[in-house]
Amino acid sequence: MASVLTVLAMLAVLSGGLCEEKAFLQRAGVAFNNRQYRSLLTVNNGEVFGTWTWPEMCPDKFLAVGFSIRVESKQYGGDDTALNGIRLICAKDGNRSFLYSVESHTGYFGYWSQPQYCPSGVLTAFQIRVEPHKGLFGDDTAVNNIKFRCSSNPTLEGPGMDWGEYGHWSQECQDGGICGIETKMEEYQYGLDDSTLNDVRFHCCSRSQQ
Ligand SMILES: *[C@@H]1O[C@H](CO)[C@@H](O)[C@H](O)[C@H]1NC(C)=O
């Protein structure tokens, strides 16, 4: 009996590991944009360049459990843009083997980081690190990094850049979590100073909501 249990436990560990690697992850894009949401989380330290692009929402009943960011490393004399994109990873009822991602409009520079996940629970609030506008001849990067708070309470910080300062936390999603994203992007400047992502806002959906 004991050995059977041991084998079962080993199988569970093995299959758990395999599922982790083979997790289904698909971009939702704009397919679920008509999802109802309860509130919009914003911060007041975003930068001024560019325009709000388009929202992307996790599928019905899915909430964000993790994220990844696209960051351009330091360009040493070249034009720095720092944070270019934020991708939310959404799960349904905490099932992390079946995931969707949403990201709104992202910039074209840098690489996507390894996803970071809440130990349990969902993303509920955020904070951004922003470099203030550097004036006419400066090299603007705008948003450099992001932190999220999980409903299970830890905070997660992206592997972004260090310019600028963190501002205040957004409000928290009540009774649920983050379920959508919209970015404010400066369009490509064709050889002039690019700052790419300037601000971001997130939608909150309730746990029970369709
Ligand atoms: C996770 O979702 C997939 C797809 O719906 C399902 O096949 C799988 O059984 C679920 N896993 C758990 C642990 O609920």
The ligand as an SDF file (V2000), in Angstrom:
LIG
                    3D

 14 14  0  0  0  0  0  0  0  0999 V2000
   -7.7080   22.9310  -16.4140 C   0  0  0  0  0  0  0  0  0  0  0  0
   -8.4500   23.2610  -17.5900 O   0  0  0  0  0  0  0  0  0  0  0  0
   -8.3490   22.3220  -18.6250 C   0  0  0  0  0  0  0  0  0  0  0  0
   -9.1000   22.8710  -19.8410 C   0  0  0  0  0  0  0  0  0  0  0  0
  -10.3880   23.2810  -19.4880 O   0  0  0  0  0  0  0  0  0  0  0  0
   -8.9250   20.9900  -18.1240 C   0  0  0  0  0  0  0  0  0  0  0  0
   -8.8060   20.0190  -19.1510 O   0  0  0  0  0  0  0  0  0  0  0  0
   -8.1570   20.5410  -16.8940 C   0  0  0  0  0  0  0  0  0  0  0  0
   -8.7380   19.3730  -16.3800 O   0  0  0  0  0  0  0  0  0  0  0  0
   -8.1860   21.6200  -15.8350 C   0  0  0  0  0  0  0  0  0  0  0  0
   -7.3480   21.2520  -14.7240 N   0  0  0  0  0  0  0  0  0  0  0  0
   -7.7760   21.2990  -13.4790 C   0  0  0  0  0  0  0  0  0  0  0  0
   -6.7780   20.9210  -12.4300 C   0  0  0  0  0  0  0  0  0  0  0  0
   -8.8970   21.6690  -13.1640 O   0  0  0  0  0  0  0  0  0  0  0  0
  1  2  1  0
  1 10  1  0
  2  3  1  0
  3  4  1  0
  3  6  1  0
  4  5  1  0
  6  7  1  0
  6  8  1  0
  8  9  1  0
  8 10  1  0
 10 11  1  0
 11 12  1  0
 12 13  1  0
 12 14  2  0
M  END
$$$$
